[in-house]
């Protein structure tokens, strides 16, 4: 998929502010306080990320600015279970911690990050109130929710730049195009042990980055349960695999994990590594990890930065979502309060604090409108 097509896809995704399936399961799920979820050491450090700018508050959605003068936003007591994407997890954790602080512990959010796909399985089975996603919900997941009677609202909350990375010791690689990445990581690369094993495929595809280094290829990345895997397949395998007679998937012989911190360790642990993670996990590592710039359709190398992700010029930019069970939000005021806080100025500030890229004001208004109209 070329860059212009990806931007069209991204635009169409963003315009879908509300998706509903048949109404549903209201089974309660026991939760504990957000402090039992992965703590700061399990997620990207906030100090490496720029502070988020305040977004204008919509008049039809509760925000921190709607609180009584001199007081904080009022939050309902209760328990909330949040699952889903490990990429979105750092934001979810921070909002949960903020909710606990503002409610003096009355609103307890349990947050976990098994991956986008596994999160949708739990969410569509009625086992979670909210799920994070690093890609839009798939047709089969929509059907799964419908079969279980789970109705939901989709809320765009941030932008991410899927970051391809290596060790800073790997000075031979600074930029790659999708053709080279397909040659290194696509279904035809199974068994490749060195970077230059991919030269023949990369040459056939017209990559500008041949020859590749004659060095060990040590790959670390998310597994198939992850939305980051799905997005990477779209970016890397999607443009080439079908035309070459293969399905859209990646080579299976690499160190995969649903835990982004383990992927980071793998990338940092070998001098000629290759891997991919969410932007916040890259930013949190500072000089311990090097981002590989991605060549756009014009051949220009674009590195992941806040500005390049926000304006879509970084070729691997993507949206991040939360999905909320609307029946649970109606029955459990704590769920509604958690999402109200998430979409408030204070809650959305946690996007930048977690290392991701803020939504522009019009998209914040769209998300707040979708939530208010649920």
HELIX and SHEET records of a PDB file:
HELIX    1   1 UNK A    3  UNK A   15  1                                  13    
HELIX    2   2 UNK A   34  UNK A   36  5                                   3    
HELIX    3   3 UNK A   40  UNK A   42  5                                   3    
HELIX    4   4 UNK A   46  UNK A   48  5                                   3    
HELIX    5   5 UNK A   64  UNK A   66  5                                   3    
HELIX    6   6 UNK A   86  UNK A  102  1                                  17    
HELIX    7   7 UNK A  116  UNK A  124  1                                   9    
HELIX    8   8 UNK A  139  UNK A  148  1                                  10    
HELIX    9   9 UNK A  178  UNK A  185  1                                   8    
HELIX   10  10 UNK A  187  UNK A  189  5                                   3    
HELIX   11  11 UNK A  195  UNK A  198  5                                   4    
HELIX   12  12 UNK A  199  UNK A  204  1                                   6    
HELIX   13  13 UNK A  227  UNK A  232  1                                   6    
HELIX   14  14 UNK A  233  UNK A  237  3                                   5    
HELIX   15  15 UNK A  242  UNK A  244  5                                   3    
HELIX   16  16 UNK A  260  UNK A  268  1                                   9    
HELIX   17  17 UNK A  279  UNK A  283  1                                   5    
HELIX   18  18 UNK A  286  UNK A  288  5                                   3    
HELIX   19  19 UNK A  306  UNK A  310  1                                   5    
HELIX   20  20 UNK A  326  UNK A  331  1                                   6    
HELIX   21  21 UNK A  333  UNK A  342  1                                  10    
HELIX   22  22 UNK A  345  UNK A  353  1                                   9    
HELIX   23  23 UNK A  361  UNK A  372  1                                  12    
SHEET    1   A 5 UNK A 107  UNK A 111  0                                        
SHEET    2   A 5 UNK A  78  UNK A  84  1                                        
SHEET    3   A 5 UNK A 130  UNK A 133  1                                        
SHEET    4   A 5 UNK A 317  UNK A 325 -1                                        
SHEET    5   A 5 UNK A 152  UNK A 161 -1                                        
SHEET    1   B 5 UNK A 255  UNK A 256  0                                        
SHEET    2   B 5 UNK A 218  UNK A 221  1                                        
SHEET    3   B 5 UNK A 273  UNK A 277  1                                        
SHEET    4   B 5 UNK A 163  UNK A 166 -1                                        
SHEET    5   B 5 UNK A 290  UNK A 291 -1                                        
SHEET    1   C 3 UNK A 175  UNK A 176  0                                        
SHEET    2   C 3 UNK A 293  UNK A 295  1                                        
SHEET    3   C 3 UNK A 301  UNK A 302 -1                                        
END                                                                             
